[in-house]
């Protein structure tokens, strides 16, 4: 049956290889079960419920991706999007988390419609590849900054905005210890380094009284606190209120998911040898449909945007070549569901190092930018720097796309085929005007 569904022999792999590849991918991305609830918890969402929803959403996305596209691509709630959800949408704009989940659902639906209509290809072609990399790098800095803040390593300062905090506090000490441990394990290329570091730091935090174990282990009961709580009518603005702001939220969820998915997809499929000679990716529409369906399902379960994970490359490196790898990852997330509520006992000092080092890994994408070309480097820099300093991925995107289009025009290099880029830039300019009036 497995041979018929996944074509193991045709892909030059075996059941044992695919299972071990799935376990490897799971270990490298299992930290999301701990980190995601801590970030969304800041938005007022129940931590135990979000942990359970993270497992359910990741399991659904991985299994669907494996069965629908037969690709070793694993999915889970995306880092960066959870930070945007919490710190920009809920805390910054005052949007209730239920409405924000409705926006996530609508962005997934829009992604699916764009995929079915073939518009997605047009959008991808319109956005410069350098901005894909810049968005990833900016999100990395954003996540790392949040981690340093959670650890108490960076604190507010009225004179300089931010400053170095006291490093001898229990929270900072535990976070720094976890940071060193995870970095060392990653340097030794230990599988599951981030997860091991989180658990070790959590143990130290418990010993110092930063948190305690609750003993609750029923993930399914915890899930009910966030599942089906999304408010789609509010997201559609049928109840009145935020209006244009909600359109922007859906827009950003859609675009960052699009960037994240395409970048991860290209990297993983290349590594797996699944790209055709002409550079096309077999079953691309099936992959994108699975991604958009997972985003909608994640919103229903109670989490921010579900997207493809670059950690999938670790399973590919172990020999994973088919969707069976993704299915194994999904099944392991279902096993983790039973222990998800224990996440609420993990102190922020233990998750902060993971945020910092995940951010560091995302910065690597900046190496793909041609920093010698001002027309490329300036928009990329603005995207990277504006994102963390304004606590907004939307602002980073806006500055990047608008400045790129403007420089293209001023250098006389604009072409008719760039019309969609200029449309997007125009929308962002209108957004700036709208925000200024508000």
C-alpha positions as CSV (number, residue, x, y, z in Angstrom):
1,X,0.0,0.0,0.0
2,X,2.8,2.4,0.9
3,X,4.6,1.6,-2.3
4,X,1.4,2.4,-4.3
5,X,0.7,5.7,-2.5
6,X,4.3,7.1,-2.3
7,X,6.2,5.2,-5.0
8,X,9.2,4.5,-2.7
9,X,11.2,2.5,-5.2
10,X,10.6,5.0,-7.9
11,X,12.1,7.7,-5.7
12,X,15.0,5.5,-4.7
13,X,14.1,5.2,-1.0
14,X,12.8,2.7,1.5
15,X,10.3,2.6,4.4
16,X,13.1,2.6,7.0
17,X,14.7,5.7,5.4
18,X,11.5,7.6,5.2
19,X,10.6,6.8,8.8
20,X,14.0,8.0,10.1
21,X,13.9,11.1,7.9
22,X,10.5,11.9,9.4
23,X,11.8,11.4,12.9
24,X,14.8,13.7,12.1
25,X,12.5,16.4,10.7
26,X,10.2,16.2,13.7
27,X,13.1,16.6,16.2
28,X,14.4,19.7,14.4
29,X,11.1,21.5,14.4
30,X,9.4,20.1,17.6
31,X,10.5,23.3,19.4
32,X,7.5,25.0,17.8
33,X,5.2,23.0,20.2
34,X,6.9,25.0,23.1
35,X,7.7,28.3,21.4
36,X,4.5,29.0,19.6
37,X,2.2,28.8,22.7
38,X,4.6,31.2,24.5
39,X,4.3,33.8,21.8
40,X,0.6,33.5,21.2
41,X,0.1,33.4,24.9
42,X,1.2,37.0,24.9
43,X,-1.9,37.7,22.9
44,X,-4.1,36.5,25.7
45,X,-4.6,33.0,24.2
46,X,-4.6,30.0,26.6
47,X,-1.1,28.5,26.5
48,X,-2.1,24.9,27.0
49,X,-4.8,25.2,24.3
50,X,-2.4,26.8,21.8
51,X,0.1,24.0,22.5
52,X,-2.5,21.4,21.7
53,X,-3.7,23.4,18.6
54,X,-0.1,23.6,17.4
55,X,0.2,19.8,17.4
56,X,-3.1,19.3,15.7
57,X,-2.5,22.0,13.0
58,X,1.1,20.7,12.3
59,X,-0.2,17.1,12.2
60,X,-3.0,18.0,9.7
61,X,-0.6,20.0,7.5
62,X,2.1,17.4,7.4
63,X,-0.2,14.5,6.7
64,X,-2.1,16.4,4.0
65,X,1.1,17.6,2.4
66,X,2.4,14.0,2.3
67,X,-0.7,12.4,0.9
68,X,-1.7,15.2,-1.5
69,X,1.7,16.2,-3.0
70,X,4.0,13.3,-2.0
71,X,6.7,15.8,-1.0
72,X,8.9,15.5,2.1
73,X,7.7,19.0,3.2
74,X,6.7,19.4,6.8
75,X,4.4,22.2,8.0
76,X,3.6,23.9,11.4
77,X,2.6,27.4,12.6
78,X,5.3,29.7,11.2
79,X,7.8,31.6,13.3
80,X,7.6,35.3,12.5
81,X,3.9,35.0,11.6
82,X,3.1,34.2,15.2
83,X,5.1,37.2,16.3
84,X,3.3,39.4,13.8
85,X,0.0,37.9,15.0
86,X,0.7,38.7,18.7
87,X,2.8,41.9,18.8
88,X,1.5,43.8,15.8
89,X,-2.0,42.6,15.2
90,X,-3.3,41.9,18.7
91,X,-1.2,44.0,21.0
92,X,-0.2,46.8,18.6
93,X,-3.5,47.2,16.7
94,X,-5.9,46.1,19.5
95,X,-7.5,43.3,17.4
96,X,-9.1,40.5,19.4
97,X,-7.2,37.2,18.9
98,X,-10.4,35.6,17.7
99,X,-10.7,38.2,14.9
100,X,-7.0,37.7,14.1
101,X,-7.6,34.0,13.7
102,X,-10.4,34.9,11.3
103,X,-7.9,37.0,9.3
104,X,-5.5,34.0,9.2
105,X,-8.4,31.8,7.8
106,X,-9.2,34.4,5.1
107,X,-5.6,34.7,4.1
108,X,-5.5,30.9,3.7
109,X,-8.7,31.0,1.6
110,X,-7.2,33.8,-0.5
111,X,-4.0,31.8,-1.0
112,X,-6.1,28.9,-2.2
113,X,-8.1,31.0,-4.7
114,X,-4.9,32.6,-6.0
115,X,-3.4,29.2,-6.5
116,X,-6.4,27.8,-8.3
117,X,-6.7,30.9,-10.5
118,X,-3.0,30.9,-11.4
119,X,-2.5,34.4,-9.9
120,X,0.1,33.2,-7.4
121,X,2.6,32.7,-10.2
122,X,2.1,36.3,-11.3
123,X,2.7,37.6,-7.8
124,X,5.8,35.5,-7.2
125,X,7.2,36.7,-10.5
126,X,6.5,40.4,-9.7
127,X,8.3,40.4,-6.3
128,X,12.2,40.7,-6.6
129,X,13.9,37.6,-5.2
130,X,16.1,39.9,-3.1
131,X,13.0,41.0,-1.1
132,X,12.1,37.4,-0.4
133,X,15.5,37.0,1.3
134,X,15.2,40.4,3.0
135,X,11.8,39.6,4.5
136,X,13.2,36.3,5.9
137,X,16.2,38.2,7.4
138,X,14.0,40.9,8.8
139,X,11.7,38.4,10.5
140,X,14.8,36.7,11.9
141,X,15.9,39.9,13.6
142,X,12.4,40.5,14.8
143,X,12.2,37.0,16.4
144,X,15.7,37.3,17.9
145,X,14.8,40.7,19.4
146,X,11.7,39.3,21.1
147,X,13.9,36.5,22.5
148,X,16.4,38.9,23.9
149,X,13.5,40.9,25.5
150,X,11.9,37.8,27.0
151,X,15.2,36.8,28.5
152,X,15.7,40.2,30.1
153,X,19.0,40.6,28.2
154,X,17.6,43.6,26.4
155,X,15.5,46.0,28.4
156,X,13.8,49.4,27.9
157,X,15.8,52.5,28.5
158,X,14.3,56.1,28.4
159,X,17.6,57.6,27.2
160,X,18.6,55.1,24.5
161,X,15.3,53.2,23.9
162,X,16.9,49.9,24.7
163,X,19.9,48.8,26.8
164,X,21.6,45.8,28.2
165,X,19.7,44.3,31.1
166,X,21.2,42.8,34.3
167,X,22.6,39.4,33.3
168,X,22.7,38.0,36.9
169,X,19.0,37.6,37.3
170,X,17.7,34.0,37.2
171,X,15.8,34.6,34.0
172,X,18.8,36.1,32.2
173,X,21.1,33.4,33.6
174,X,18.9,30.5,32.5
175,X,18.4,32.1,29.1
176,X,22.1,32.6,28.5
177,X,22.8,29.0,29.7
178,X,20.2,27.7,27.2
179,X,21.7,29.8,24.5
180,X,25.2,28.4,25.0
181,X,23.9,24.9,25.2
182,X,21.8,25.1,22.0
183,X,24.6,26.8,20.1
184,X,27.0,24.1,21.2
185,X,24.7,21.3,20.2
186,X,24.0,22.9,16.8
187,X,27.8,23.3,16.3
188,X,28.1,19.6,16.9
189,X,25.1,19.0,14.6
190,X,23.1,17.2,17.2
191,X,19.6,16.4,16.0
192,X,16.9,18.2,18.0
193,X,19.4,20.7,19.5
194,X,16.8,23.4,20.0
195,X,14.3,21.1,21.7
196,X,17.1,19.6,24.0
197,X,18.2,23.1,24.9
198,X,14.7,24.2,25.8
199,X,14.1,21.2,28.0
200,X,17.4,21.6,29.8
201,X,16.8,25.4,30.4
202,X,13.3,24.6,31.5
203,X,14.7,22.1,34.1
204,X,17.1,24.8,35.3
205,X,14.1,27.3,35.5
206,X,12.0,24.9,37.5
207,X,15.0,24.4,39.9
208,X,15.2,28.2,40.4
209,X,11.5,28.5,40.9
210,X,10.8,30.4,37.6
211,X,7.9,28.0,36.9
212,X,6.4,24.7,37.9
213,X,5.0,21.5,36.4
214,X,1.2,21.4,36.5
215,X,0.8,17.7,35.8
216,X,-2.0,18.2,33.3
217,X,-1.4,16.0,30.2
218,X,-4.8,15.9,28.4
219,X,-4.2,17.7,25.2
220,X,-7.6,17.1,23.7
221,X,-9.4,18.8,26.5
222,X,-7.1,21.8,26.4
223,X,-7.7,22.2,22.6
224,X,-11.3,23.2,23.3
225,X,-10.2,26.6,24.7
226,X,-9.0,27.8,21.3
227,X,-10.5,25.5,18.6
228,X,-13.3,27.0,16.6
229,X,-12.9,30.4,18.3
230,X,-12.1,32.3,15.1
231,X,-14.3,35.2,14.3
232,X,-14.7,35.4,10.5
233,X,-17.5,37.9,10.4
234,X,-15.3,40.3,12.4
235,X,-12.4,39.7,10.1
236,X,-14.6,40.5,7.1
237,X,-15.5,43.7,9.0
238,X,-19.2,42.7,9.0
239,X,-19.4,43.9,12.5
240,X,-17.9,47.3,11.7
241,X,-14.7,48.7,13.2
242,X,-11.2,48.3,11.9
243,X,-11.9,48.3,8.2
244,X,-8.8,48.9,6.2
245,X,-6.6,47.6,9.0
246,X,-8.1,44.2,8.7
247,X,-7.5,44.2,4.9
248,X,-3.8,44.9,5.7
249,X,-3.6,42.1,8.2
250,X,-5.0,39.5,5.7
251,X,-2.6,41.0,3.1
252,X,0.5,40.5,5.2
253,X,-0.5,37.0,6.4
254,X,-1.0,36.1,2.7
255,X,2.2,37.6,1.4
256,X,4.6,36.4,4.1
257,X,3.1,32.9,3.9
258,X,3.6,33.1,0.1
259,X,7.3,34.2,0.5
260,X,7.9,31.6,3.2
261,X,6.4,28.8,1.3
262,X,8.1,29.5,-2.0
263,X,11.5,30.0,-0.4
264,X,11.3,26.8,1.6
265,X,9.8,24.9,-1.3
266,X,12.7,25.8,-3.6
267,X,15.4,25.0,-1.0
268,X,13.9,21.6,0.1
269,X,13.0,20.3,-3.3
270,X,16.4,21.2,-4.7
271,X,18.1,19.4,-1.8
272,X,15.9,16.4,-2.4
273,X,16.5,16.3,-6.2
274,X,12.9,16.8,-7.0
275,X,13.3,19.8,-9.3
276,X,12.9,19.1,-13.0
277,X,15.7,20.1,-15.5
278,X,13.8,23.2,-16.5
279,X,13.7,24.4,-12.9
280,X,10.0,23.6,-12.4
281,X,8.7,21.7,-9.3
282,X,6.5,18.7,-10.0
283,X,3.1,18.9,-8.3
284,X,3.6,22.6,-7.4
285,X,-0.2,23.4,-7.3
286,X,-0.8,20.4,-5.1
287,X,1.9,21.6,-2.7
288,X,0.4,25.1,-2.6
289,X,-3.1,23.8,-2.1
290,X,-2.0,21.7,0.8
291,X,-0.3,24.8,2.3
292,X,-3.4,27.0,2.0
293,X,-5.7,24.3,3.3
294,X,-3.3,23.8,6.3
295,X,-3.4,27.6,7.0
296,X,-7.2,27.5,7.1
297,X,-7.3,24.4,9.3
298,X,-4.8,25.9,11.6
299,X,-7.0,29.0,12.1
300,X,-9.9,26.7,12.9
301,X,-7.8,24.8,15.4
302,X,-6.6,28.0,17.0
303,X,-3.1,29.0,15.8
304,X,-1.5,31.6,13.5
305,X,-0.5,30.8,9.9
306,X,0.6,27.3,9.2
307,X,3.4,27.2,6.6
308,X,6.2,25.1,5.3
309,X,9.3,24.6,7.4
310,X,12.9,24.9,6.3
311,X,13.7,22.3,8.9
312,X,12.3,19.8,6.4
313,X,15.7,19.9,4.8
314,X,17.1,18.0,7.8
315,X,14.9,15.0,6.9
316,X,15.8,15.3,3.2
317,X,19.5,15.2,4.3
318,X,18.7,11.9,6.0
319,X,17.3,10.5,2.7
320,X,13.6,11.4,2.8
321,X,12.3,11.7,-0.7
322,X,8.5,11.2,-0.5
323,X,5.4,12.3,1.3
324,X,5.8,9.4,3.7
325,X,8.4,11.5,5.5
326,X,5.8,14.3,6.1
327,X,3.2,11.7,7.2
328,X,5.6,10.4,9.8
329,X,6.2,13.9,11.1
330,X,2.5,14.5,11.3
331,X,1.9,11.3,13.3
332,X,4.7,12.3,15.8
333,X,2.9,15.6,16.3
334,X,-0.2,13.7,17.2
335,X,1.8,11.8,19.8
336,X,3.1,15.1,21.2
337,X,-0.5,16.3,21.5
338,X,-1.0,14.2,24.6
339,X,1.7,16.1,26.4
340,X,1.1,19.5,25.0
341,X,-0.5,21.1,28.1
342,X,2.8,20.6,30.0
343,X,4.2,23.5,27.8
344,X,2.5,26.0,30.1
345,X,5.0,25.0,32.8
346,X,8.0,26.0,30.7
347,X,9.3,29.5,31.6
348,X,10.0,32.2,29.0
349,X,13.7,32.0,30.0
350,X,13.8,28.6,28.4
351,X,12.1,29.5,25.1
352,X,14.0,32.8,24.6
353,X,17.2,31.1,23.5
354,X,15.2,29.2,20.8
355,X,13.8,32.4,19.5
356,X,17.3,34.0,19.4
357,X,18.9,31.1,17.5
358,X,16.0,30.5,15.1
359,X,16.3,34.2,14.3
360,X,20.0,33.7,13.7
361,X,19.3,30.8,11.3
362,X,16.9,33.0,9.3
363,X,19.5,35.7,8.9
364,X,21.4,33.4,6.6
365,X,19.1,34.3,3.8
366,X,20.7,37.7,3.6
367,X,23.7,36.2,2.0
368,X,21.6,35.7,-1.2
369,X,21.3,39.5,-1.7
370,X,23.6,41.4,-4.0
371,X,24.7,44.1,-1.5
372,X,26.9,45.8,-4.2
373,X,23.9,46.9,-6.2
374,X,22.2,49.9,-4.5
375,X,19.0,49.3,-6.4
376,X,18.8,45.9,-4.6
377,X,20.7,46.6,-1.4
378,X,18.8,49.7,-0.3
379,X,15.2,48.2,-0.4
380,X,16.6,45.0,1.2
381,X,18.2,47.0,4.0
382,X,15.0,49.0,4.6
383,X,13.0,45.8,4.8
384,X,15.4,44.2,7.2
385,X,15.8,47.1,9.6
386,X,12.2,48.4,9.6
387,X,10.7,45.1,10.5
388,X,12.2,44.7,14.0
389,X,12.4,48.4,14.8
390,X,8.7,49.0,14.2
391,X,7.6,45.5,15.4
392,X,5.9,45.0,12.1
393,X,6.5,42.7,9.2
394,X,3.9,44.8,7.3
395,X,6.1,47.9,7.6
396,X,9.2,46.1,6.5
397,X,7.3,44.8,3.4
398,X,5.9,48.2,2.6
399,X,9.3,50.0,2.8
400,X,11.0,47.2,0.7
401,X,8.5,47.0,-2.1
402,X,7.9,50.7,-2.3
403,X,11.6,51.7,-2.4
404,X,12.4,49.0,-4.9
405,X,9.7,50.2,-7.3
406,X,10.7,53.8,-6.8
407,X,14.4,53.1,-7.5
408,X,13.4,51.1,-10.5
409,X,11.5,54.1,-11.8
410,X,14.2,56.7,-11.0
411,X,16.9,54.6,-12.7
412,X,14.8,54.3,-15.9
413,X,14.7,50.5,-15.6
414,X,10.9,50.1,-15.2
415,X,9.3,47.7,-17.8
416,X,5.7,47.0,-18.7
417,X,6.1,43.6,-17.1
418,X,6.6,45.3,-13.7
419,X,3.1,46.6,-13.6
420,X,2.0,44.4,-10.7
421,X,5.0,45.5,-8.6
422,X,4.0,49.2,-9.1
423,X,0.4,48.3,-8.2
424,X,1.6,46.8,-4.9
425,X,3.9,49.8,-4.2
426,X,0.9,52.1,-4.9
427,X,-1.2,50.2,-2.4
428,X,1.6,50.5,0.2
429,X,1.8,54.3,-0.4
430,X,-2.0,54.5,0.1
431,X,-1.5,52.6,3.4
432,X,1.1,55.1,4.6
433,X,-1.3,57.9,3.9
434,X,-4.1,56.1,5.6
435,X,-1.9,55.5,8.7
436,X,-0.8,59.1,8.8
437,X,-4.3,60.3,8.8
438,X,-5.2,57.9,11.6
